[in-house]
């Protein structure tokens, strides 16, 4: 069973960050919030929450049942919905 953690800090204002053009990879190319690697998701969520979200935490969430795309990437919207559902369960 996955260790309980406060996931609420990871989802605030995700859309507004992308709208302001900050959701970019290191080479200046835009990233797709529906197809993020674990590292991209951790970097984006850390920037939004202003708290470090380690890639290991996202990997643990995936192991605990967080949704993953068929190609192994993460949809930020589906991941945020899963986090909210888990928070409702008290996890």
Phi, psi and omega in degrees: 000139182289146179291136179291141177206157181280106183267353186298328183290347186274348189246353185294132171061026181298321181291317183297328178296314179295322180296328180278358176086015181270351182276072183235153175277176184299333182269008178090354178279142178293147175254154180268116181294351176265358181214070181259142168285167177301318182295318178296317179297317180298317181295314180295313181294325177296318180294320181291314185279344184058029175221135182296125173251105183288145177305329180297328179291319178292319177299320178295321177297319178298319177295331181276359175117005177299145183291147180224142176291163180302330181272006177092354179278175184242135171269121182302320181294313180294322178295315179298319178297319178297317179300314180298319178298316179296321178298323178294335177274354181085023181259000000 
